[in-house]
Amino acid sequence: MEDGVDPKFVQDQVGHRFASTTAIYTGVSTDFLNTMMRKALDRAFDHAERERR
């Protein structure tokens, strides 16, 4: 998943009906989580700043 594989693809490959089941068995590194959070926060703040203009 850290390499960009679609989570739905992983879910289908392991045969889980619900994404929440796959999430139980999925782990990612702290660096990956931090990078994802930084990107999400940057997008959110950029959007908020554009809305204020």
PQR file with spaces between the fields and no chain letter, atoms N, CA, C, O and H, PARSE charges and radii, in Angstrom:
ATOM       1  N    MET     1       0.829   -1.185    0.000 -0.4000 1.5000
ATOM       2  CA   MET     1       0.000    0.000    0.000 -0.0000 2.0000
ATOM       3  C    MET     1       0.875    1.251    0.000  0.5500 1.7000
ATOM       4  O    MET     1       0.506    2.274   -0.575 -0.5500 1.4000
ATOM       5  N    GLU     2       2.039    1.161    0.651 -0.4000 1.5000
ATOM       6  CA   GLU     2       2.942    2.297    0.666 -0.0000 2.0000
ATOM       7  C    GLU     2       3.476    2.617   -0.722  0.5500 1.7000
ATOM       8  O    GLU     2       3.892    3.745   -0.984 -0.5500 1.4000
ATOM       9  H    GLU     2       2.339    0.329    1.118  0.4000 1.0000
ATOM      10  N    ASP     3       3.465    1.641   -1.602 -0.4000 1.5000
ATOM      11  CA   ASP     3       3.954    1.857   -2.964 -0.0000 2.0000
ATOM      12  C    ASP     3       2.866    2.350   -3.908  0.5500 1.7000
ATOM      13  O    ASP     3       3.093    2.450   -5.114 -0.5500 1.4000
ATOM      14  H    ASP     3       3.127    0.724   -1.389  0.4000 1.0000
ATOM      15  N    GLY     4       1.690    2.659   -3.375 -0.4000 1.5000
ATOM      16  CA   GLY     4       0.635    3.236   -4.189 -0.0000 2.0000
ATOM      17  C    GLY     4      -0.383    2.259   -4.741  0.5500 1.7000
ATOM      18  O    GLY     4      -1.195    2.626   -5.591 -0.5500 1.4000
ATOM      19  H    GLY     4       1.506    2.578   -2.396  0.4000 1.0000
ATOM      20  N    VAL     5      -0.354    1.026   -4.275 -0.4000 1.5000
ATOM      21  CA   VAL     5      -1.343    0.039   -4.726 -0.0000 2.0000
ATOM      22  C    VAL     5      -2.714    0.453   -4.193  0.5500 1.7000
ATOM      23  O    VAL     5      -2.853    0.842   -3.034 -0.5500 1.4000
ATOM      24  H    VAL     5       0.305    0.728   -3.584  0.4000 1.0000
ATOM      25  N    ASP     6      -3.705    0.362   -5.048 -0.4000 1.5000
ATOM      26  CA   ASP     6      -5.071    0.731   -4.677 -0.0000 2.0000
ATOM      27  C    ASP     6      -5.563   -0.168   -3.536  0.5500 1.7000
ATOM      28  O    ASP     6      -5.539   -1.392   -3.659 -0.5500 1.4000
ATOM      29  H    ASP     6      -3.592    0.045   -5.990  0.4000 1.0000
ATOM      30  N    PRO     7      -6.008    0.434   -2.433 -0.5600 1.5000
ATOM      31  CA   PRO     7      -6.499   -0.376   -1.307  0.2800 2.0000
ATOM      32  C    PRO     7      -7.624   -1.336   -1.700  0.5500 1.7000
ATOM      33  O    PRO     7      -7.726   -2.425   -1.134 -0.5500 1.4000
ATOM      34  N    LYS     8      -8.459   -0.955   -2.650 -0.4000 1.5000
ATOM      35  CA   LYS     8      -9.542   -1.836   -3.108 -0.0000 2.0000
ATOM      36  C    LYS     8      -8.966   -3.080   -3.790  0.5500 1.7000
ATOM      37  O    LYS     8      -9.514   -4.175   -3.655 -0.5500 1.4000
ATOM      38  H    LYS     8      -8.376   -0.071   -3.109  0.4000 1.0000
ATOM      39  N    PHE     9      -7.868   -2.910   -4.518 -0.4000 1.5000
ATOM      40  CA   PHE     9      -7.206   -4.044   -5.157 -0.0000 2.0000
ATOM      41  C    PHE     9      -6.716   -5.032   -4.095  0.5500 1.7000
ATOM      42  O    PHE     9      -6.913   -6.240   -4.224 -0.5500 1.4000
ATOM      43  H    PHE     9      -7.423   -2.021   -4.628  0.4000 1.0000
ATOM      44  N    VAL    10      -6.078   -4.510   -3.052 -0.4000 1.5000
ATOM      45  CA   VAL    10      -5.587   -5.363   -1.972 -0.0000 2.0000
ATOM      46  C    VAL    10      -6.759   -6.084   -1.312  0.5500 1.7000
ATOM      47  O    VAL    10      -6.689   -7.286   -1.056 -0.5500 1.4000
ATOM      48  H    VAL    10      -5.918   -3.529   -2.947  0.4000 1.0000
ATOM      49  N    GLN    11      -7.823   -5.354   -1.041 -0.4000 1.5000
ATOM      50  CA   GLN    11      -9.016   -5.950   -0.432 -0.0000 2.0000
ATOM      51  C    GLN    11      -9.538   -7.097   -1.283  0.5500 1.7000
ATOM      52  O    GLN    11      -9.841   -8.170   -0.762 -0.5500 1.4000
ATOM      53  H    GLN    11      -7.879   -4.378   -1.249  0.4000 1.0000
ATOM      54  N    ASP    12      -9.643   -6.877   -2.578 -0.4000 1.5000
ATOM      55  CA   ASP    12     -10.141   -7.920   -3.477 -0.0000 2.0000
ATOM      56  C    ASP    12      -9.196   -9.119   -3.529  0.5500 1.7000
ATOM      57  O    ASP    12      -9.647  -10.264   -3.563 -0.5500 1.4000
ATOM      58  H    ASP    12      -9.397   -6.004   -3.000  0.4000 1.0000
ATOM      59  N    GLN    13      -7.888   -8.861   -3.536 -0.4000 1.5000
ATOM      60  CA   GLN    13      -6.909   -9.944   -3.633 -0.0000 2.0000
ATOM      61  C    GLN    13      -6.942  -10.859   -2.417  0.5500 1.7000
ATOM      62  O    GLN    13      -6.759  -12.069   -2.545 -0.5500 1.4000
ATOM      63  H    GLN    13      -7.522   -7.931   -3.508  0.4000 1.0000
ATOM      64  N    VAL    14      -7.173  -10.294   -1.247 -0.4000 1.5000
ATOM      65  CA   VAL    14      -7.201  -11.128   -0.041 -0.0000 2.0000
ATOM      66  C    VAL    14      -8.594  -11.662    0.257  0.5500 1.7000
ATOM      67  O    VAL    14      -8.767  -12.464    1.175 -0.5500 1.4000
ATOM      68  H    VAL    14      -7.322   -9.310   -1.143  0.4000 1.0000
ATOM      69  N    GLY    15      -9.589  -11.225   -0.510 -0.4000 1.5000
ATOM      70  CA   GLY    15     -10.925  -11.787   -0.386 -0.0000 2.0000
ATOM      71  C    GLY    15     -11.769  -11.214    0.738  0.5500 1.7000
ATOM      72  O    GLY    15     -12.704  -11.865    1.205 -0.5500 1.4000
ATOM      73  H    GLY    15      -9.449  -10.573   -1.256  0.4000 1.0000
ATOM      74  N    HIS    16     -11.455  -10.018    1.174 -0.4000 1.5000
ATOM      75  CA   HIS    16     -12.256   -9.405    2.230 -0.0000 2.0000
ATOM      76  C    HIS    16     -13.463   -8.685    1.642  0.5500 1.7000
ATOM      77  O    HIS    16     -13.363   -8.013    0.615 -0.5500 1.4000
ATOM      78  H    HIS    16     -10.696   -9.489    0.795  0.4000 1.0000
ATOM      79  N    ARG    17     -14.579   -8.834    2.295 -0.4000 1.5000
ATOM      80  CA   ARG    17     -15.799   -8.175    1.850 -0.0000 2.0000
ATOM      81  C    ARG    17     -15.780   -6.682    2.194  0.5500 1.7000
ATOM      82  O    ARG    17     -16.274   -5.849    1.435 -0.5500 1.4000
ATOM      83  H    ARG    17     -14.660   -9.381    3.128  0.4000 1.0000
ATOM      84  N    PHE    18     -15.199   -6.365    3.353 -0.4000 1.5000
ATOM      85  CA   PHE    18     -15.197   -4.988    3.839 -0.0000 2.0000
ATOM      86  C    PHE    18     -13.766   -4.451    3.940  0.5500 1.7000
ATOM      87  O    PHE    18     -12.845   -5.163    4.341 -0.5500 1.4000
ATOM      88  H    PHE    18     -14.797   -7.042    3.970  0.4000 1.0000
ATOM      89  N    ALA    19     -13.604   -3.185    3.567 -0.4000 1.5000
ATOM      90  CA   ALA    19     -12.294   -2.546    3.661 -0.0000 2.0000
ATOM      91  C    ALA    19     -11.817   -2.497    5.115  0.5500 1.7000
ATOM      92  O    ALA    19     -10.616   -2.543    5.377 -0.5500 1.4000
ATOM      93  H    ALA    19     -14.352   -2.606    3.241  0.4000 1.0000
ATOM      94  N    SER    20     -12.738   -2.406    6.036 -0.4000 1.5000
ATOM      95  CA   SER    20     -12.359   -2.348    7.451 -0.0000 2.0000
ATOM      96  C    SER    20     -11.662   -3.636    7.887  0.5500 1.7000
ATOM      97  O    SER    20     -10.796   -3.601    8.761 -0.5500 1.4000
ATOM      98  H    SER    20     -13.715   -2.369    5.822  0.4000 1.0000
ATOM      99  N    THR    21     -12.023   -4.761    7.295 -0.4000 1.5000
ATOM     100  CA   THR    21     -11.352   -6.018    7.617 -0.0000 2.0000
ATOM     101  C    THR    21      -9.916   -5.982    7.110  0.5500 1.7000
ATOM     102  O    THR    21      -8.993   -6.378    7.822 -0.5500 1.4000
ATOM     103  H    THR    21     -12.726   -4.790    6.585  0.4000 1.0000
ATOM     104  N    THR    22      -9.728   -5.514    5.895 -0.4000 1.5000
ATOM     105  CA   THR    22      -8.383   -5.409    5.335 -0.0000 2.0000
ATOM     106  C    THR    22      -7.534   -4.467    6.178  0.5500 1.7000
ATOM     107  O    THR    22      -6.348   -4.718    6.389 -0.5500 1.4000
ATOM     108  H    THR    22     -10.478   -5.192    5.317  0.4000 1.0000
ATOM     109  N    ALA    23      -8.135   -3.391    6.656 -0.4000 1.5000
ATOM     110  CA   ALA    23      -7.398   -2.401    7.448 -0.0000 2.0000
ATOM     111  C    ALA    23      -6.836   -3.000    8.728  0.5500 1.7000
ATOM     112  O    ALA    23      -5.791   -2.561    9.207 -0.5500 1.4000
ATOM     113  H    ALA    23      -9.099   -3.188    6.485  0.4000 1.0000
ATOM     114  N    ILE    24      -7.508   -3.985    9.282 -0.4000 1.5000
ATOM     115  CA   ILE    24      -7.023   -4.638   10.500 -0.0000 2.0000
ATOM     116  C    ILE    24      -5.649   -5.256   10.262  0.5500 1.7000
ATOM     117  O    ILE    24      -4.789   -5.228   11.142 -0.5500 1.4000
ATOM     118  H    ILE    24      -8.358   -4.341    8.893  0.4000 1.0000
ATOM     119  N    TYR    25      -5.451   -5.807    9.081 -0.4000 1.5000
ATOM     120  CA   TYR    25      -4.222   -6.526    8.763 -0.0000 2.0000
ATOM     121  C    TYR    25      -3.206   -5.671    8.013  0.5500 1.7000
ATOM     122  O    TYR    25      -2.131   -6.153    7.656 -0.5500 1.4000
ATOM     123  H    TYR    25      -6.151   -5.830    8.366  0.4000 1.0000
ATOM     124  N    THR    26      -3.534   -4.435    7.777 -0.4000 1.5000
ATOM     125  CA   THR    26      -2.658   -3.563    7.000 -0.0000 2.0000
ATOM     126  C    THR    26      -1.896   -2.640    7.936  0.5500 1.7000
ATOM     127  O    THR    26      -2.477   -1.977    8.794 -0.5500 1.4000
ATOM     128  H    THR    26      -4.408   -4.044    8.067  0.4000 1.0000
ATOM     129  N    GLY    27      -0.598   -2.613    7.754 -0.4000 1.5000
ATOM     130  CA   GLY    27       0.231   -1.710    8.536 -0.0000 2.0000
ATOM     131  C    GLY    27       1.115   -0.895    7.610  0.5500 1.7000
ATOM     132  O    GLY    27       1.587   -1.401    6.592 -0.5500 1.4000
ATOM     133  H    GLY    27      -0.126   -3.152    7.056  0.4000 1.0000
ATOM     134  N    VAL    28       1.338    0.339    7.951 -0.4000 1.5000
ATOM     135  CA   VAL    28       2.241    1.179    7.182 -0.0000 2.0000
ATOM     136  C    VAL    28       3.215    1.833    8.151  0.5500 1.7000
ATOM     137  O    VAL    28       2.944    1.939    9.347 -0.5500 1.4000
ATOM     138  H    VAL    28       0.955    0.750    8.779  0.4000 1.0000
ATOM     139  N    SER    29       4.338    2.263    7.625 -0.4000 1.5000
ATOM     140  CA   SER    29       5.363    2.857    8.470 -0.0000 2.0000
ATOM     141  C    SER    29       4.934    4.231    8.976  0.5500 1.7000
ATOM     142  O    SER    29       4.053    4.879    8.411 -0.5500 1.4000
ATOM     143  H    SER    29       4.558    2.177    6.653  0.4000 1.0000
ATOM     144  N    THR    30       5.570    4.644   10.033 -0.4000 1.5000
ATOM     145  CA   THR    30       5.309    5.969   10.600 -0.0000 2.0000
ATOM     146  C    THR    30       5.659    7.055    9.592  0.5500 1.7000
ATOM     147  O    THR    30       4.944    8.050    9.475 -0.5500 1.4000
ATOM     148  H    THR    30       6.286    4.118   10.493  0.4000 1.0000
ATOM     149  N    ASP    31       6.754    6.868    8.867 -0.4000 1.5000
ATOM     150  CA   ASP    31       7.136    7.857    7.847 -0.0000 2.0000
ATOM     151  C    ASP    31       6.048    8.004    6.796  0.5500 1.7000
ATOM     152  O    ASP    31       5.728    9.116    6.376 -0.5500 1.4000
ATOM     153  H    ASP    31       7.335    6.059    8.962  0.4000 1.0000
ATOM     154  N    PHE    32       5.482    6.887    6.374 -0.4000 1.5000
ATOM     155  CA   PHE    32       4.418    6.928    5.375 -0.0000 2.0000
ATOM     156  C    PHE    32       3.191    7.654    5.922  0.5500 1.7000
ATOM     157  O    PHE    32       2.596    8.487    5.238 -0.5500 1.4000
ATOM     158  H    PHE    32       5.742    5.984    6.715  0.4000 1.0000
ATOM     159  N    LEU    33       2.822    7.335    7.152 -0.4000 1.5000
ATOM     160  CA   LEU    33       1.670    8.003    7.772 -0.0000 2.0000
ATOM     161  C    LEU    33       1.906    9.511    7.878  0.5500 1.7000
ATOM     162  O    LEU    33       1.019   10.309    7.576 -0.5500 1.4000
ATOM     163  H    LEU    33       3.305    6.658    7.708  0.4000 1.0000
ATOM     164  N    ASN    34       3.100    9.888    8.306 -0.4000 1.5000
ATOM     165  CA   ASN    34       3.416   11.311    8.425 -0.0000 2.0000
ATOM     166  C    ASN    34       3.364   12.014    7.072  0.5500 1.7000
ATOM     167  O    ASN    34       2.860   13.132    6.973 -0.5500 1.4000
ATOM     168  H    ASN    34       3.821    9.239    8.552  0.4000 1.0000
ATOM     169  N    THR    35       3.875   11.373    6.043 -0.4000 1.5000
ATOM     170  CA   THR    35       3.847   11.958    4.699 -0.0000 2.0000
ATOM     171  C    THR    35       2.410   12.120    4.213  0.5500 1.7000
ATOM     172  O    THR    35       2.054   13.157    3.653 -0.5500 1.4000
ATOM     173  H    THR    35       4.284   10.464    6.123  0.4000 1.0000
ATOM     174  N    MET    36       1.587   11.095    4.429 -0.4000 1.5000
ATOM     175  CA   MET    36       0.180   11.176    4.022 -0.0000 2.0000
ATOM     176  C    MET    36      -0.544   12.298    4.758  0.5500 1.7000
ATOM     177  O    MET    36      -1.297   13.062    4.154 -0.5500 1.4000
ATOM     178  H    MET    36       1.877   10.253    4.884  0.4000 1.0000
ATOM     179  N    MET    37      -0.311   12.391    6.066 -0.4000 1.5000
ATOM     180  CA   MET    37      -0.967   13.438    6.858 -0.0000 2.0000
ATOM     181  C    MET    37      -0.515   14.826    6.411  0.5500 1.7000
ATOM     182  O    MET    37      -1.337   15.736    6.305 -0.5500 1.4000
ATOM     183  H    MET    37       0.301   11.770    6.557  0.4000 1.0000
ATOM     184  N    ARG    38       0.776   14.998    6.149 -0.4000 1.5000
ATOM     185  CA   ARG    38       1.299   16.287    5.711 -0.0000 2.0000
ATOM     186  C    ARG    38       0.647   16.693    4.396  0.5500 1.7000
ATOM     187  O    ARG    38       0.244   17.845    4.238 -0.5500 1.4000
ATOM     188  H    ARG    38       1.444   14.259    6.235  0.4000 1.0000
ATOM     189  N    LYS    39       0.538   15.764    3.452 -0.4000 1.5000
ATOM     190  CA   LYS    39      -0.084   16.059    2.152 -0.0000 2.0000
ATOM     191  C    LYS    39      -1.551   16.428    2.338  0.5500 1.7000
ATOM     192  O    LYS    39      -2.033   17.382    1.727 -0.5500 1.4000
ATOM     193  H    LYS    39       0.865   14.828    3.580  0.4000 1.0000
ATOM     194  N    ALA    40      -2.261   15.685    3.173 -0.4000 1.5000
ATOM     195  CA   ALA    40      -3.681   15.965    3.403 -0.0000 2.0000
ATOM     196  C    ALA    40      -3.868   17.326    4.066  0.5500 1.7000
ATOM     197  O    ALA    40      -4.754   18.091    3.685 -0.5500 1.4000
ATOM     198  H    ALA    40      -1.870   14.911    3.670  0.4000 1.0000
ATOM     199  N    LEU    41      -3.034   17.624    5.056 -0.4000 1.5000
ATOM     200  CA   LEU    41      -3.138   18.920    5.728 -0.0000 2.0000
ATOM     201  C    LEU    41      -2.777   20.069    4.791  0.5500 1.7000
ATOM     202  O    LEU    41      -3.431   21.112    4.805 -0.5500 1.4000
ATOM     203  H    LEU    41      -2.314   17.003    5.366  0.4000 1.0000
ATOM     204  N    ASP    42      -1.745   19.880    3.981 -0.4000 1.5000
ATOM     205  CA   ASP    42      -1.376   20.912    3.015 -0.0000 2.0000
ATOM     206  C    ASP    42      -2.527   21.198    2.052  0.5500 1.7000
ATOM     207  O    ASP    42      -2.822   22.356    1.758 -0.5500 1.4000
ATOM     208  H    ASP    42      -1.214   19.033    3.970  0.4000 1.0000
ATOM     209  N    ARG    43      -3.174   20.138    1.562 -0.4000 1.5000
ATOM     210  CA   ARG    43      -4.318   20.328    0.652 -0.0000 2.0000
ATOM     211  C    ARG    43      -5.454   21.048    1.362  0.5500 1.7000
ATOM     212  O    ARG    43      -6.076   21.942    0.788 -0.5500 1.4000
ATOM     213  H    ARG    43      -2.934   19.198    1.801  0.4000 1.0000
ATOM     214  N    ALA    44      -5.729   20.670    2.597 -0.4000 1.5000
ATOM     215  CA   ALA    44      -6.830   21.284    3.349 -0.0000 2.0000
ATOM     216  C    ALA    44      -6.552   22.763    3.597  0.5500 1.7000
ATOM     217  O    ALA    44      -7.435   23.602    3.417 -0.5500 1.4000
ATOM     218  H    ALA    44      -5.224   19.944    3.063  0.4000 1.0000
ATOM     219  N    PHE    45      -5.331   23.081    4.009 -0.4000 1.5000
ATOM     220  CA   PHE    45      -4.997   24.482    4.270 -0.0000 2.0000
ATOM     221  C    PHE    45      -4.954   25.301    2.993  0.5500 1.7000
ATOM     222  O    PHE    45      -5.363   26.462    2.987 -0.5500 1.4000
ATOM     223  H    PHE    45      -4.614   22.399    4.156  0.4000 1.0000
ATOM     224  N    ASP    46      -4.457   24.700    1.897 -0.4000 1.5000
ATOM     225  CA   ASP    46      -4.455   25.397    0.608 -0.0000 2.0000
ATOM     226  C    ASP    46      -5.878   25.712    0.166  0.5500 1.7000
ATOM     227  O    ASP    46      -6.158   26.807   -0.321 -0.5500 1.4000
ATOM     228  H    ASP    46      -4.125   23.757    1.902  0.4000 1.0000
ATOM     229  N    HIS    47      -6.774   24.742    0.341 -0.4000 1.5000
ATOM     230  CA   HIS    47      -8.171   24.937   -0.042 -0.0000 2.0000
ATOM     231  C    HIS    47      -8.810   26.045    0.813  0.5500 1.7000
ATOM     232  O    HIS    47      -9.513   26.912    0.294 -0.5500 1.4000
ATOM     233  H    HIS    47      -6.547   23.853    0.737  0.4000 1.0000
ATOM     234  N    ALA    48      -8.559   26.002    2.105 -0.4000 1.5000
ATOM     235  CA   ALA    48      -9.118   27.012    3.010 -0.0000 2.0000
ATOM     236  C    ALA    48      -8.600   28.398    2.652  0.5500 1.7000
ATOM     237  O    ALA    48      -9.347   29.375    2.687 -0.5500 1.4000
ATOM     238  H    ALA    48      -7.988   25.298    2.526  0.4000 1.0000
ATOM     239  N    GLU    49      -7.334   28.478    2.312 -0.4000 1.5000
ATOM     240  CA   GLU    49      -6.755   29.773    1.941 -0.0000 2.0000
ATOM     241  C    GLU    49      -7.376   30.296    0.645  0.5500 1.7000
ATOM     242  O    GLU    49      -7.652   31.491    0.532 -0.5500 1.4000
ATOM     243  H    GLU    49      -6.727   27.684    2.284  0.4000 1.0000
ATOM     244  N    ARG    50      -7.599   29.414   -0.333 -0.4000 1.5000
ATOM     245  CA   ARG    50      -8.241   29.846   -1.584 -0.0000 2.0000
ATOM     246  C    ARG    50      -9.666   30.301   -1.348  0.5500 1.7000
ATOM     247  O    ARG    50     -10.137   31.227   -2.008 -0.5500 1.4000
ATOM     248  H    ARG    50      -7.375   28.444   -0.241  0.4000 1.0000
ATOM     249  N    GLU    51     -10.362   29.665   -0.415 -0.4000 1.5000
ATOM     250  CA   GLU    51     -11.741   30.044   -0.094 -0.0000 2.0000
ATOM     251  C    GLU    51     -11.808   31.433    0.515  0.5500 1.7000
ATOM     252  O    GLU    51     -12.777   32.158    0.289 -0.5500 1.4000
ATOM     253  H    GLU    51      -9.980   28.913    0.122  0.4000 1.0000
ATOM     254  N    ARG    52     -10.792   31.819    1.285 -0.4000 1.5000
ATOM     255  CA   ARG    52     -10.774   33.128    1.929 -0.0000 2.0000
ATOM     256  C    ARG    52     -10.546   34.255    0.922  0.5500 1.7000
ATOM     257  O    ARG    52     -10.921   35.399    1.182 -0.5500 1.4000
ATOM     258  H    ARG    52     -10.005   31.230    1.468  0.4000 1.0000
ATOM     259  N    ARG    53      -9.951   33.954   -0.193 -0.4000 1.5000
ATOM     260  CA   ARG    53      -9.623   34.995   -1.193 -0.0000 2.0000
ATOM     261  C    ARG    53     -10.808   35.402   -1.990  0.5500 1.7000
ATOM     262  O    ARG    53     -10.697   36.261   -2.865 -0.5500 1.4000
ATOM     263  H    ARG    53      -9.646   33.025   -0.404  0.4000 1.0000
